[in-house]
Amino acid sequence: MLAESSFVPETTSATTPGVDDQEPFTLLLPVYAGDRSDFLRRAFGSATVDQHLAPDAVVLVQDGPVGDELGATIADLAAGSAIPVQVLRLAHNVGLARALEEGLAVCGTEIVARADADDISLPHRFAVQLPLVRGGLDLVGSAITEFIDEERPGLVRVPPLTSEAIARYARFHDPFNHPSVVYRRSAVRAAGGYRELERMEDYWLFARMIAAGARTANIADSLVLYRVGAGAYGRRGGRQMLRTEIALQRHLRAIGFTSPAQRVRNLVLRGGYRLVPEALRRLTYRAMRRQDPGAPAAG
């Protein structure tokens, strides 16, 4: 992994009048009962203490009741942090989309960085991403590295880099790795915010942001270690995921994001992917992720 990004943005603070290169940002971190205390501690520390450019505040959304151990960990992290932490405790588990919406509503800054409770942000992550958002971009993500053992990283998932490649790629795949993104709250709001769509709420949001004219980019270097647990490929398939896929494709077509031909292609290829055996799904997924994400999509 490189210490600095090889991506050169189209818009930088050096070329954009009136840019505030000290504009503050908030870390938005959702937690629910299924998260592990040790993973949360590592994730929180990596995105705050370990960062070369630390967030100015943290909004930790507790999505419904959690066990005693996890609850104690949340309280301990909030009390011991040198960065102000607001713990937003939701009475019931409402799911990721609504939890993030609730968290965004209380973020006190325009710029918000996402992180998950079991992933690891590399120390230079925000030092690379924040200048791009402060310089005029609305949504910046990065490559991520899958891992089970932190000392033995696995597949690197490199997304499309430029705004043109991102828009093209988004007609078939999610063009951002959600745990890696930093965005402007106003751009998220302009696109209608997060909406419930099981395991695809991020893709649906990003498509609407692109359609609304958001200025986007991805960093080629991996800035996040993405924890892959048991059952990761199993969760990408099944009849419920097929129903979600059908709903996503209906939504994308309804806003004119995809053409009729692209919708048919996506239903056949992406929908079929949801129904194949898990072993084949794993092979297909890894093969797709090794392809050039900037290559034009058919249809």
Secondary structure as GFF3:
##gff-version 3
##sequence-region A 1 299
A	DSSP	beta_strand	25	31	.	.	.	ID=ss1
A	DSSP	alpha_helix	37	47	.	.	.	ID=ss2
A	DSSP	beta_strand	57	63	.	.	.	ID=ss3
A	DSSP	alpha_helix	68	80	.	.	.	ID=ss4
A	DSSP	beta_strand	85	90	.	.	.	ID=ss5
A	DSSP	alpha_helix	96	106	.	.	.	ID=ss6
A	DSSP	beta_strand	111	114	.	.	.	ID=ss7
A	DSSP	beta_strand	120	121	.	.	.	ID=ss8
A	DSSP	alpha_helix	125	134	.	.	.	ID=ss9
A	DSSP	beta_strand	139	147	.	.	.	ID=ss10
A	DSSP	beta_strand	156	157	.	.	.	ID=ss11
A	DSSP	alpha_helix	163	169	.	.	.	ID=ss12
A	DSSP	three_ten_helix	178	180	.	.	.	ID=ss13
A	DSSP	beta_strand	182	184	.	.	.	ID=ss14
A	DSSP	alpha_helix	185	190	.	.	.	ID=ss15
A	DSSP	alpha_helix	201	211	.	.	.	ID=ss16
A	DSSP	beta_strand	216	227	.	.	.	ID=ss17
A	DSSP	three_ten_helix	234	236	.	.	.	ID=ss18
A	DSSP	alpha_helix	239	254	.	.	.	ID=ss19
A	DSSP	alpha_helix	260	273	.	.	.	ID=ss20
A	DSSP	alpha_helix	278	290	.	.	.	ID=ss21
###
